[in-house]
């Protein structure tokens, strides 16, 4: 039985050796308890530090370590997809290099899959200690919004850390869309999932690559990728303002017939025009976001481009 660990890395030079040590410790224990062999696939997402050099070094000292290096930064989603494509394991895990996803959970996760009742063992954080309160608040609101808008349920606090059967991995790989949101994809493909709760763990080294703006853009990707509700909302706003405009026209005509046509009232008219224009631009932006996604999909560009792997022998 082979277990593949997929570890997307972007500027994780400091964390990688620590992750490797912890993964080896878990692998040694699981070799005894489950007779499981491991491979570790580091996916270098166009890092600007020594991440690639570290991956080469770890591969030279341990042939269980493999690596994929991108030609530039394509994003974590591309890293996960590349790792899934390269994985040879009967079971495949995705987790971060900063040890915020504890490899020590892997034995219990594997036991769950070996029962045959589940195809996925996933993790979720029960706390967000160490995060700014405003960031935690927006994260909770994101999960609430996307679950109301989408038929695909995304669990609040869900991490990318999960262990999957080969059957589920193949299902995820069959979804080769360019605009990827893994949390949504993992949920969309289905299969029975058991959730493992754990408290938030601080990074062992380095700094997070996610700031508020990048998380905001990522949330938009998720909403647009798994819900058409914003388009319905835009159409609803259009209908609402058409009705209000029709009522307003009737009101103006009636007032002109009864009281004449005074020139006063232009400030309120300007406010109304600005409001309607703002709603129109908002709706146009929503439609444009969906159109942009369709535009990128039909171009059929590769999700990532590989510059180097362990097979190149450097």
N, C-alpha and C positions, 0 to 999 in steps of 0.2 A: 504494500500500500504506500503510495507516494502522495505527499501533501506539498502543494506549491504555495509559497508565500509571495504575494505581489506587493511591492513596496515602492509607490511613486515617490520620487525625491526631487525637490527643487531647493538647491543651496542647503543641503543637509550633511555637509562634510563632517560636522562635529557630532551629529547624532547617529550616523550610520554605524560606526564601530560599536557604540553602546547597544544599538539595536541588534547587531550581529551577535554580540556576546549573550544577550538575553534570549535571542532566538535559538542559539546553539544549546543553551541550558535547557530550554523547553524541549528541543528536539531530542536531546540525550535522554531525558526522562520519558518522552513518548516512544522512543525506540524500545525502551524496556517494558513499558506498560501496554503499548498498542502495536508494537512491531512496525512502527511507521517510519518511513524515510522522508527526508525533506529536501526541497530545493528552494533557494531564496532568489527571487528575481528583483533586482533593483532597477527601476526605470528612471533614468536621469532625464528630467524634463528641461533640457537646455540650461542647466545650472551654470552660474557664473563663478562659482568657487571651485573647490577641489573635489566635488562630488564624484565626477567621473574617475579621477585618479584613485579615490578611495575604493570605488567599485572594482577597478582593475586590480588593486592590491588585494582586496578580499577574495577575488576570484583566483588569483595566483596561489594564495595560501589554502584555499578550500574550493574544490571543484563543484561543491554543491551550490556555490554562489554563481549566479548568472547575472548579466546586466544588459540593458538596452539603453542606448544614448540617443536622444533626439537631435536633429539638426538645429533646432531652436526650441523655444518655449511654446509648447502646444497646449498646456494646461493639464490639470490633474485628471480630468475626465479622459483625455487621450492617453495619459499614463496608465490608468486602470485598464482601458481597452487593450492597449498594447500588451500589458502583462497577462491579461486573460487569453489573448491570442497565443502567447509564447508558452503558457503554462502546460506542463505535461502531466500534472498530478491527477489522481483519482478524486481528490478534494482540493479545492482552491480557496485560499484566504486572501482578502485584501486588507491591508492595514498600513498605518503611517509609520514613518521612520522615527518619529520623535517620542515613541513609547507612550503616547497618550492613548493608544490602543494596546492594552496589556496582552502580550503573547501568552501569559500565564493562563488566560481563559481558554486557550485552544484545546486542552485535554477534555474539558467538560463539553465544549462545542462539538468536538469529534464524537464523543459518546452519544450525544443527541442524534447525530446523523447516522451513526452505526445501528441505531434501533430500527432504521428503515421507515420511521414515522414522519421524518422531516427531511427536506432537501436543502434547508438553509438554517444556519444558526447565526443570528445577527445580534448586534449590541446596541444599546442606547444608554445615554448618560441620564442619571437621575438628578444630578446637580450640575450647575455651571459655575462652581466656585472658581475664583480667579479671573473670571471674565468681567468686563465693565457691565454694570447693571443695564445700561441703555442697550447694549448689544444683546444681552440675554432677553430683554423685553421684545426687541424686534424679531429675534429668532422664534420666540413663542408665537408672536403674531403671524409670522410667515407660515408656520405650520397650520395655524388655525385658518388662515385665508386659503391656502392651497388645498386643504382638505375639504373646504366648503365649495371650492370652485371645480375640483377635479373628482372624477370617479375613482382615481388611483389614490389609495390611502398611503400617506407618508407619516410614519410614526414620529411624534415629537421627541427630539433628542437623539434620533437615529444617527448612527455613525456609518462610515463606509466600511468599518471593520466587520467582516462577516466571513463565515466558512460555508462554502457551497459545494454541492455534489456536482459531478461532471455533467449530469443531465441539465442542471440549472445553468451552469456556465455556458454550455452550448446554446441554450435558449437566449441568454444575454448576448452572446456573440452574433446570433442571427439578426439582432437589431443593430445594423451597421449605420445608423443615422449619424449625420455629421454633428448636429447640435445635440450633445449628450448631457443628460442629468441622471447620474447613476442611481441616486436614491429612488427616483421615479421609475427607472427601468427595472431595478430589482423588484419593486412592488408590482409593476405592470405585468411581468412575465408570470407572476403567480407563484405556485409551489408553496408548500406548507413551511412556515418559518417559526422558529422558537426564538424568543427574545431573551437576552441576558442583560440584566441591569447592572450598572456599576457607577461609582462616583467619579466625578471628573478628576483626571490626573494631569499634573503640570508637565510641560515639556522637559525632557532631560537635558536638552542643549539647543542652542540656536534660538531663533525668533520666529513667530508665526508669520506666514506669508499672506495671511488673510487680513485685510483691513475692512473698514465699514463699507467702503465703496465697492470693493471686489465682492463682498458678501451680498450687497444689494444687487449687483449685476447677476450674480449667481442665482439669487432668488427669482429675478425676472426670467432667467433661462428656465427655471423649473416651472413657473406658472405658465409661461407661453408654451413650453414643451408638452405639458400634460393637461391643459385646459383651454377650451375655446370660450369660456365664460366672459373674458374681457371683450370679445367681439360682440357677444350678446348684450353686454352692458352698454357698449358704444351705440349699438342699434337702438337700445331702449332709450338712451339719452337723446338720440336723434328724434325719435318719435315724440318724447316728452316735450322737447323744445319746439317741435312743429305744432303740437297742440297748444302750447303756451303762446306761440306766435299768432296762431289763428284766433285765440281768445283775445289777444292784445289788439289785433286788427279790428275785431268787432267792437271792442271797447272804444277805440279811437274814433271809429265811424259814428257810433252812437253819441259819444261826447261831442263830436263836431256838429252833429245835427241838432243837439239840444242846446249846447252852450257856445256854439261857434268854433272857430279854429285859432285859439291863441297861440302865440309863438313861445310861450313859456314851457318849461319841461325838458329843455334840451339836456341838462345834466343827467336826468334819469335815463334819457334815451341813450346817451353815451355809455352809461353804466351797463345798460341792457345789451348794447352792441358788443362791448368788451366781454361781457359774460358769455354771450352766444359764440363769439369768436374763439374764446378760450376753450369752450366745450368742443367746438369743431376741431381745433388743433389737437386737443386731447384724443378725440376719436380717431383723427387722422394718424396720430402717433401710434395708437394701438394697432390699427390696421397695418401701418408701416412696419411694426415690429414683426407681425406674422408674415408679411410679405418678404421681409429680409431673411427670415428663417427659410422660407420656401426657396428664395433666390440662392442661398448658400447650399441647400440640399441638391438642387438641380445642376449645380456646377460639378458635382461628383468629385470634389477634391478629396485627397486622402486625409484621414483623421490625424495622421502623424507621418513624419518621415524619419526613418532610422539613419543615423550617421555611423553608429558603431555598435557591435555586440561582442560578447565574449568569444564568439566564433572567429572574430578577426584576429585573435591571438596577440593582442598588444600587451 
